[in-house]
Amino acid sequence: MNDQIAHNLQEVTRKIEDAALKAGRNPGDVTLIAVSKTKPVSMLLEAYEQGCRDFGENKVQEILEKYDRMPADTRFHMIGHLQRNKVKYILDKVALIHSVDSVRLAQEISKEAVKRNLETDILIEVNVAEEETKFGTRPEDTISLIREIAQLPAVHIKGLMTIAPYVEKSEENRKYFEKLRQLAVDIREQNIDNVKVEVLSMGMTGDYEVAVEEGATYVRVGTGIFGGRS
Ligand SMILES: *Cc1c(COP(=O)(O)O)cnc(C)c1O
């Protein structure tokens, strides 16, 4: 179908609104990130035409290839694991780096940002389900990590991100989204300078409605918009 992306975007947007209202939240507080990894620019442009401005990518190379071919008000979000030696390539091309989970990576971001006179916003990736195969800081280490990163110049913590486990029923992930939200509350109570925890990046195609009910401010939806990836 020709207008499949438009149709999918309408449906995902409606479900986000319903989930927000159900939880007594303002739907305007949730931003949909269209996860466009592996998809051609033509498909991103289709989503752009439907009003989408936020796109999620997990590879530096792919951001570089797509960046110049998208309109200037496109916001790219780095949602994948970021190697320190690649930070320099994307710092001026991404609106937000969702996947910071070490002081060393934050130091590299800070160093490059200072050098180029940029201010870079980041999220701390938390492995809430404590899956061995996943990146992200352990929940119990998050506050001390944030305290260290908060002292670095030109890098600003805006919130938390998590990738929940792959599950059959989205309800199974509710406890992890709840845990990330609670962790954000705990961090806010610490009143750390240079740290805001307003952003919660959580929820993917399989579970974004539950994530919105639990307080997500960014949901990252790929398959549900662009179809499956090969
Ligand atoms: C691929 C990816 C998504 C989107 O996954 P879908 O299940 O296709 O919605 C979201 N977040 C991250 C970090 C991803 O790598």
The ligand as an SDF file (V2000), in Angstrom:
LIG
                    3D

 15 15  0  0  0  0  0  0  0  0999 V2000
   15.2370   -0.6840   16.8610 C   0  0  0  0  0  0  0  0  0  0  0  0
   15.0040    0.0600   18.1310 C   0  0  0  0  0  0  0  0  0  0  0  0
   13.7140    0.5220   18.4800 C   0  0  0  0  0  0  0  0  0  0  0  0
   12.4750    0.2880   17.6410 C   0  0  0  0  0  0  0  0  0  0  0  0
   12.0990   -1.0610   17.6890 O   0  0  0  0  0  0  0  0  0  0  0  0
   10.7070   -1.5400   17.0850 P   0  0  0  0  0  0  0  0  0  0  0  0
   10.4030   -2.7840   17.8520 O   0  0  0  0  0  0  0  0  0  0  0  0
   10.9090   -1.7690   15.6370 O   0  0  0  0  0  0  0  0  0  0  0  0
    9.6980   -0.4720   17.3640 O   0  0  0  0  0  0  0  0  0  0  0  0
   13.5910    1.2570   19.6400 C   0  0  0  0  0  0  0  0  0  0  0  0
   14.6590    1.5080   20.4500 N   0  0  0  0  0  0  0  0  0  0  0  0
   15.8950    1.0680   20.1440 C   0  0  0  0  0  0  0  0  0  0  0  0
   17.0160    1.3830   21.0610 C   0  0  0  0  0  0  0  0  0  0  0  0
   16.0970    0.3230   18.9900 C   0  0  0  0  0  0  0  0  0  0  0  0
   17.3470   -0.1050   18.7040 O   0  0  0  0  0  0  0  0  0  0  0  0
  1  2  1  0
  2  3  1  0
  2 14  2  0
  3  4  1  0
  3 10  2  0
  4  5  1  0
  5  6  1  0
  6  7  2  0
  6  8  1  0
  6  9  1  0
 10 11  1  0
 11 12  2  0
 12 13  1  0
 12 14  1  0
 14 15  1  0
M  END
$$$$
